[in-house]
Amino acid sequence: MPESTVTLAVADGVARVTLARPDVRNAFNAAVIRELHALFTQLSQDPAIRAVVLAGEGKVFCGGADVNWMRASLEVDFEQNVVDAEWMSEMYRSIDRCSKPVIARIHGAALGGGAGLAAVCDVAIAAGDALFGFTETKLGIIPAVISPFVLAKIGVSNARALFLTGERFGAERAREIGLVHEVVAEDYLDDAVERVLGELRSAGPSAVAAAKALIHTVRAAEYDESKRITARAIATQRVSDEGQEGLRAFLERRPAGFAR
């Protein structure tokens, strides 16, 4: 049986997904892509999960594509390249549209596809010495599959500079352009992750899922359509059991039943 390339540990409603190929800087290959897709599809449907933490084992978060996997791509035709890229896109989409909030714990480096992982996570926390880069053009290729998610995070202007040059940049610049949300010393990464998890545990789980879905829906909607979408979304949540409990708890000055 092939060795797992990704590990999963679940405790107290938190799923910790860890890239487990430290000997190759947690680089992507077909097995990693399949396992991440399967795991996030599963976690999205699990009512016991309140949040997901995505991390990397060893010295880096994710160094991009595996060298041997890239070498194999030299031997396949255009159609097979399309299939492989579509599989990778589905993997990113399974994280991007996971109904649970996803926190990225980034250390060492997040390059190429690894930077794409930062883009699809809801909250990205990076160590101060972490390096980032959309380095594909240095290899004569382009950051195509990750581009929808990265553009949504950093905007066209930053993408024009960083996609074209393929330059590496530090955690502070990643924060300035919106790729990550918080930068801390590496020794405090876990503390920062736990702080965010604490905030999520005090929020209604169905409200969190609905808020995440709302972001995607409203961003894709026409302006006039957004009025109907947002009105129905808030009405649905207000009349739900969770919405009723949350509002009553606030008015009665007590903790809500869903807070953990």
C-alpha positions, 0 to 999 in steps of 0.5 A: 500500500502506498505511503500517505503523502498527507496526514490527518489528525482530528481533535475537538472539532479541528482537523489538522491536515499536514503535507507529509513529504518533508524530504522533497519540501512537501512538493506536489505530485499526483498523489498529494493532489488526489489526497488533498482533494479527497480529504477536503471533500470529506471534511467539508461534509463532516458536521463534527468539524468546526475548522481545518488547519493546513500545515507542512511537515519539516522545514517548509510549508510547500515548495511547489511541484515535485521535480520528478512529477514535472519531469514526467510531464515532459513525456505526456501530450497536450490532452494529458497535460490538460487532464492533470491541470484540471485535477489540480484545479479541482484540488484547489477548488475543494479547499477554496469551497470547503464549507469549513474555515481553513487556516494556513500555517505557513513556515519556511516557504510557499512557492508556486503551487504552495503560494496557491495554497495560501490563496485558497485558505480563509486565514493565512498566518505566516512565519516572519522569515517565510518566503513566497513566490509565483516562480513558474515563469522561472521554469518557462511555465505560468501560474495558470491553475492557481491564478483565479484564486491568487487574483482574488487575493492579491488583485491584478496589479500585484499579479502583473508584477509577481507573475511576470517576474517570478520573484521571491518575496518575504512574509511582510510583502505577502501580508501587504498584498493580502496573500497572508493575513498575519505575520508572526515569529515562527515560535508563535505560529501555533499560538496565532493559529490557536487564537484564530481557532478560539475566535471560530469556536465562539462563532456559529458553525452554520453561520461561518459556513454561510458567511464563507459561501456568501463571499463566493456567491456575492463576488460572482453576482451582478450588482442588482442580483446581489440584493436578492441574494443577500436579503435571502441569506440573512433571512435564512440565517435569522430564522435558523435554530442557530440564528435564533439561539445566537440572538437570544443569547446576546439579548439574554447576556449569556453564552450561545449554545454553539460556542465552544 
